[in-house]
Amino acid sequence: MVVYIYAGIPKTSPHKAAAQLWLNYMQTRHAQDILWETARNDSSLVEGSNTTALIDEAESDGTKFIHFPMDVVLREGVMPGNEFEQRMQEILNTVQD
């Protein structure tokens, strides 16, 4: 499953221009490389993405990915995997005696 992470600027943000600059920077190859080095995660939508290379390699072996762009999230009303995440939170928050 490929899930996209979206970012935006709140209407009430006191520094909209600074926030926009940050978002613009995060979409650059340089910032994506830093993300990859620190979290092993980057955006497959940015040219040269390491994630794209991994997806391409897996697809060449027959793996089929399901992509969940924002229109799907908006139509379905929840992020894919949301039920799984909720169940994991329940398990993690359950106190064992």
CYANA upper distance limits for C-alpha pairs under 8 A (distance plus 0.5 A):
  1 MET  CA     65 PHE  CA      5.74
  1 MET  CA     66 ILE  CA      5.23
  1 MET  CA     67 HIS  CA      6.47
  1 MET  CA     68 PHE  CA      8.07
  2 VAL  CA     65 PHE  CA      7.09
  2 VAL  CA     66 ILE  CA      6.50
  2 VAL  CA     67 HIS  CA      5.21
  2 VAL  CA     68 PHE  CA      6.70
  3 VAL  CA     67 HIS  CA      6.74
  3 VAL  CA     68 PHE  CA      5.73
  3 VAL  CA     69 PRO  CA      7.37
  3 VAL  CA     80 PRO  CA      8.12
  4 TYR  CA     43 SER  CA      8.22
  4 TYR  CA     68 PHE  CA      7.29
  4 TYR  CA     69 PRO  CA      6.70
  4 TYR  CA     70 MET  CA      8.11
  7 ALA  CA     23 LEU  CA      7.90
  8 GLY  CA     23 LEU  CA      8.36
  9 ILE  CA     13 SER  CA      7.21
  9 ILE  CA     16 LYS  CA      7.22
  9 ILE  CA     19 ALA  CA      7.05
  9 ILE  CA     20 GLN  CA      7.73
 15 HIS  CA     19 ALA  CA      6.75
 16 LYS  CA     20 GLN  CA      6.58
 17 ALA  CA     21 LEU  CA      6.75
 18 ALA  CA     22 TRP  CA      6.79
 19 ALA  CA     23 LEU  CA      6.77
 20 GLN  CA     24 ASN  CA      6.57
 21 LEU  CA     25 TYR  CA      6.61
 22 TRP  CA     26 MET  CA      6.67
 23 LEU  CA     27 GLN  CA      7.10
 24 ASN  CA     28 THR  CA      7.52
 25 TYR  CA     31 ALA  CA      7.01
 26 MET  CA     31 ALA  CA      5.66
 26 MET  CA     32 GLN  CA      7.14
 27 GLN  CA     31 ALA  CA      7.22
 27 GLN  CA     32 GLN  CA      7.26
 27 GLN  CA     46 VAL  CA      7.40
 28 THR  CA     32 GLN  CA      6.73
 28 THR  CA     46 VAL  CA      7.98
 29 ARG  CA     33 ASP  CA      6.58
 29 ARG  CA     46 VAL  CA      7.49
 29 ARG  CA     47 GLU  CA      7.91
 29 ARG  CA     48 GLY  CA      7.93
 30 HIS  CA     34 ILE  CA      6.95
 31 ALA  CA     35 LEU  CA      6.79
 32 GLN  CA     36 TRP  CA      6.71
 32 GLN  CA     42 ASP  CA      5.95
 32 GLN  CA     43 SER  CA      7.56
 32 GLN  CA     46 VAL  CA      8.38
 32 GLN  CA     49 SER  CA      8.08
 33 ASP  CA     37 GLU  CA      6.68
 33 ASP  CA     42 ASP  CA      7.91
 34 ILE  CA     38 THR  CA      6.64
 35 LEU  CA     39 ALA  CA      6.05
 35 LEU  CA     40 ARG  CA      7.10
 35 LEU  CA     41 ASN  CA      6.37
 35 LEU  CA     42 ASP  CA      6.38
 36 TRP  CA     40 ARG  CA      4.67
 36 TRP  CA     41 ASN  CA      5.30
 36 TRP  CA     42 ASP  CA      6.06
 36 TRP  CA     50 ASN  CA      7.96
 41 ASN  CA     50 ASN  CA      8.40
 41 ASN  CA     51 THR  CA      7.41
 42 ASP  CA     49 SER  CA      6.94
 42 ASP  CA     50 ASN  CA      7.29
 42 ASP  CA     51 THR  CA      6.64
 43 SER  CA     49 SER  CA      6.74
 43 SER  CA     51 THR  CA      7.15
 43 SER  CA     52 THR  CA      8.37
 44 SER  CA     49 SER  CA      5.84
 44 SER  CA     50 ASN  CA      7.91
 44 SER  CA     51 THR  CA      5.93
 44 SER  CA     52 THR  CA      5.34
 45 LEU  CA     49 SER  CA      7.88
 45 LEU  CA     52 THR  CA      8.48
 48 GLY  CA     52 THR  CA      8.04
 49 SER  CA     53 ALA  CA      7.19
 50 ASN  CA     54 LEU  CA      6.96
 51 THR  CA     55 ILE  CA      6.66
 52 THR  CA     56 ASP  CA      6.49
 53 ALA  CA     57 GLU  CA      6.60
 54 LEU  CA     58 ALA  CA      6.70
 55 ILE  CA     59 GLU  CA      6.54
 55 ILE  CA     65 PHE  CA      8.49
 56 ASP  CA     60 SER  CA      6.63
 57 GLU  CA     61 ASP  CA      7.26
 58 ALA  CA     62 GLY  CA      7.22
 58 ALA  CA     63 THR  CA      5.92
 59 GLU  CA     63 THR  CA      5.09
 59 GLU  CA     64 LYS  CA      6.58
 59 GLU  CA     65 PHE  CA      8.19
 68 PHE  CA     72 VAL  CA      6.34
 68 PHE  CA     73 VAL  CA      7.33
 68 PHE  CA     80 PRO  CA      7.74
 69 PRO  CA     73 VAL  CA      7.20
 70 MET  CA     74 LEU  CA      6.53
 71 ASP  CA     75 ARG  CA      6.53
 72 VAL  CA     76 GLU  CA      6.46
 73 VAL  CA     77 GLY  CA      6.13
 73 VAL  CA     78 VAL  CA      6.11
 73 VAL  CA     79 MET  CA      5.94
 73 VAL  CA     80 PRO  CA      7.85
 74 LEU  CA     78 VAL  CA      7.72
 78 VAL  CA     82 ASN  CA      7.07
 81 GLY  CA     85 GLU  CA      6.78
 82 ASN  CA     86 GLN  CA      6.62
 83 GLU  CA     87 ARG  CA      6.70
 84 PHE  CA     88 MET  CA      6.68
 85 GLU  CA     89 GLN  CA      6.72
 86 GLN  CA     90 GLU  CA      6.80
 87 ARG  CA     91 ILE  CA      6.77
 88 MET  CA     92 LEU  CA      6.58
 89 GLN  CA     93 ASN  CA      6.41
 90 GLU  CA     94 THR  CA      6.59
